[in-house]
Amino acid sequence: MRDLPPLLLARDRLLHGLTAKELARRAASGALVRIRHGVYAEGSAWRELQPWDHYRLRVQAAAETLNGPTIFARHSAASVWNIPTIGVRHPVEALTLKNDGGRSRAGVRRFFADPSGLAVVRREGLLVTDRIRTVLDLAAFTPFTEAVVPLDHVLKPDRTSGLSALAVDALVAGIGSRYTSTAQKRIRAALSFADPLAGSAGESYSRSLMHLAGFEPPVLQQAIYDADGLVGYADFYWKNARVVGEFDGVAKYVKPEFLKGRTASQAVVDEKGRENRIRAAGFNVVRWDWSDLMEPGRLERMLASGGVRRRRTRSADFDAQNSPRRTNALVLPEFR
């Protein structure tokens, strides 16, 4: 389990030497943060966590208070598997094996699942759907742009969690007959687009937004050279437009595996020098971050302004052997 702060359960308050009034007083002062009814965490530790870790703790808090075995699924299972998803305000999600349409209670949203063929794994002390079912459910029931993110992630080894990559064939086989035809189409569309070369959740989400906006597909992790040798690997590269796209996530400036012994400020300076070398080699560089991705249409405007081209549509195809008829209509410049 990730290094998350321990939970304090109201029912165990006496073990911590707290009365009900003292517990309420500490929560009111901010010394404790109430995660759900009867479950608290230290306020200082909570405020240092990232939003995705807040969600993981809400899943843990639900597990501590629910009666009976609970199988967590979808975003909640992904959180336990350390599979990235888009958004931080998801409800806790679990399965019900009773075909009553599913119901939500006690702050948990439940979905029916046929128990036959259901693969359940115990991980970090919780019951969760296996990785294949988890990402397929997300692909079936979330928008395409969001579904690509967990699929990209599981197609490559997860070294942080020590998990091997999932094969495309295994994911396709996992679809089976449990999903409706519409859901199967959603899964296959997202799976056919997924790419293990995506370096992060932000890059995956960026790529799916580019696709929906109609841009030419970029090359991922393209090596860029100048007169002094290798400059680095571009997140996105459009050869014909000579444009390099770079997603600026938090990880490259805070996580040890990216810093490689440098301070965050040194990483910023190095990144700026790298960008200068790429520009000097004759490429335009477009940079964006999470705030750009969260503003509808902003990435599309940035890429268009940076010179990234749109995909050629069928209606734009032109057969040079059959020139257009001469009419009184306006003739486009490229046909003159």
N, C-alpha and C positions, 0 to 999 in steps of 0.2 A: 504494500500500500504506500502511496505517496506520503511524504512527510507532512501530514495534516495535524492540526491541534486536536487533542482529545475532546470528547463531548462530555458535558456534565448533564446527567439526567435528574430531573426534579425528584423522581422517586428515590434517588440515591443521595439526596442532599445531606442527610444526617451523617453519611459516611464521610462527607467533606466538612462536617462541623457547621452546617448552615441550617438555620431555621427557614421557614417559608417566608417570613418577613425579610430576613437578610438576603435571601435569594432574589426577592422582588426588588429590594433596594439596590443590589449590585447591578441588576438588569436595567433599572431606571437610570443609574449613573453612567452606564456604558461600559462598566467593568466586565459585564457579561453581555453577550448578544444572544437573543432568543432566535433560534433557527426554525423551530416549529414547536407546537404545544408540548411543553415538558422537556425540551431539549435546548441546551445552551452551549456556547463556546466562549473562551476568553476573548474579550473585546479587542485587545491589542493584537492578538494573533489573527483574529478574523480580518481585521483591517489591513493586514499585511498580505493577505492572500489575493490571488488573481480571481476574476469572476468565475472561471471554470472550476476552480477549487471550491468556491462557495457552493456551486451546484453539487459537486461531489459530496460535500459535507451534508447538504440537504438530503441526498440519497441515503447517506449513512444514518442520518437522524431518523428518516422514515423507517429504515430497517430496525432501528432500536425500539421503535414504539408500536409497530404493526403486530397484530396477533396472527400467529400461524405463518407457515412458510410463504415467502413472497418471491416471485421471479421477476426481477427487474429487466426492462426491455428498452429498445429504441434509444433515446438520448441518455437515459439513466444507465443502461447497460454499456453504452459507448463510453460514458464517463468512468465506469469501473475498469473498462478495458484500456483506458487512456487513448481512446480513438477521438480525434478532434471533430467537432461539429460546429455549425454556425449558430450564433445566438447564445444568450446567457440567461434567458428568462423562461426556459422550458419548465413545465411541471415535472414532478417525479412521475415516471411512467413504469407500469408493471403489467403483467399478464393476468388474466383470469381464465381458468380452464372450464368455466361454466358458460355455455352458449346462451347468455341472457342479454347479448348486445354490448356487454362491457358497461362498467359504471365507474364513476369517480366518487371517492369518499376519503375522508381523513387526509385530504390534500394530495391524494395519489390518483392519477388518471390510469384507468385500466382498460386493456384491450383483450378481446377473446382470442385464444389460440387453441387450435386442435392439439390435444396432448400427444396424438400419434405422430411419431417422428420428430417430436420437439426435443432439441438438444439443449440441455441445461448444464451449466458449469458452475462450480463453487469457486469464486475468486474474491480474494480479500475479505473472506468471511461472508460473502453475499452470494445468493443464487442469481445468475444472470443468463440470458440467452448466449449461445456460443458466438464467436466472432462472425461467422458466416451469416447466421440468422440476424445478428444485430445490424450489420451493414446493409443487408438486403431489405430489412424492414425500413431502414432509413431511406433507402433508394426508392422504395415503393410508396412511402407516405410523406416525403418531404419534397419541396421544389427541386427541379433539376440542378440549379446552381448550388444548392446545399448538399444534395445527394452525392455530388462528385467528390466532395472533400473527404468523407470517411472511406470511400472506395479507393481513391488515390493512396490514402494512408496504408491500407491493409495490403496493397499490391507490392509493397516493399517491406523489408525486415524492420521491425520496431526494436531498435537496439536499446532504447531506454527501458522497455518492458521485457526485453529478451525474447520477443516473439518472432517467429519466422514469417515470411511473406505468404499471403494466400494466393493460390493459383486461380487464374480466370476460369479455368474449367471447373474447379471446385465451387466457385461462386455461381456459375451457370447451372451446375447440377443441383445446387441448393435451392434454386427457384422452385423446382418441382411443380406441384399442382396446388400449393397452398394459397397462391395469390390469384386475384381476378385477372382477366386478360388485360385490363387497363393497367393494373399494377405491374404486371409482367412487362408490358411495353415500357413503362417508366424505368424499371430496373435495367432492362436491356439497353435502353438509350443512354442511361448514365454509365453503365458498365462498358459500353463500346467507346465512350469518350474518356474514361478513366485512364490515367497514365502514371506509372510509378516514378517517372522522372520529376514530378512536381516536388519541390523541395520543402513545402510547408503548407499548412491549411490556407494561409493567405494567398499563396501562389495558385493553389487549386481553385479557390473561390474566384480569383482574378480571371483565370483561364475560362471558367464557365461563364462569367459575365461577358468576356470578350466574344465567346461563341454565340451567345444570345444576341449580342449587339451586331453580329454579322461581320466581324473582322476576319482577315486572313489568319489561319492558324499559325501561331509562332513555333519556332524551334525552341525546345527547352534545354537549359543547361549548356548553351553553346559556348565553346571555348573562344575567347577573344584575344588576339595577339596584336602587338605593335612592334616597332623596331627593336625594342628591348626584350621581346619574348612574350610569354603568357601574361596577360593582364588579369584574367580571371574567367569565371564562368557566368554568363548572363542568364538571369532567370528566364527571360523571353527575348527572342531574336527574330526579326523580320529581315531576311536577306535583301530582297528587292528594294525595300524602303530604306534600308540601312538604319534601322531603328533598334535600339536595345531598350527593353523594359525591365525595371527593377522594382520588386515589392519590398518595402521597408517594414519588416516586422520587428517586434520588440526583441525577439530571441537573439538576433545577431549582435545586439548591444548589451545583453544581460546574461545569457547562458554561457557557462564555462566552455562547453564544447565548441562554441563559435568564437568566443573571445581568445581562446588558446593562450592564456597568460597575460593578455593585454587588459588595460583598463577600458571602461566604456568610452571615455573620451578619446583614447588612442584608436579604438575601433571606428569611431566617427571620423577621425582625421584620415585613417587608412582608407575608409570607404570613399571619402571625398577625393583622395588622390587617385584611387582606382577609377572613379567616374571621369576625372580630368583626362586620364590616359585614354579612356574609351572615346571620349569626345575628340581628342587630338587625332585619333586614328580614323576619324571621318564618320563617326556614328552620332546620330541624335539619341539622347538618353531621356527617357520618360520615367519618372519615379513617382510612386504613390504608396500610401499606407492604409491602415484599417479605416481611418476616418474618411478617406476618399472612397473606399469600397462601400461604406455604409450610407453614403449620400447617393441616392438614385441618379443614374446618368452621368455622374462625375467622371468615372473612369473612362466611359465612352467618349466624353468630350476631350479628356486629356490625350487619349490615344489618337483621336482624329486630328487634333491640333498638332500632335507630334509627327504626323505623317504616315501613320499605320493605315494600310489600305483595307477596303472592304472586300469580302468574297465576291466573285463574279456570279451573278444570278443567272438562271436559265434565260430570262428575258433579255439579258445583255449579250448573249452569244450572237456572233455575227459570222455568217458564211461569206467569205470574200468572193466566192464564185457566183454568188447571187446578190448583186448590189441592190440596194433599196430602190423602189420605184420613185421616179421623179414626181413629186406632188407639190402643191402650194404650201405644204406644211413646213414648219421650221426644220431645217436640217442641222443636226447636232454637229459641233465643231470637229469631232473625231471622224465624222463621215464625209467631211468636205474634201 
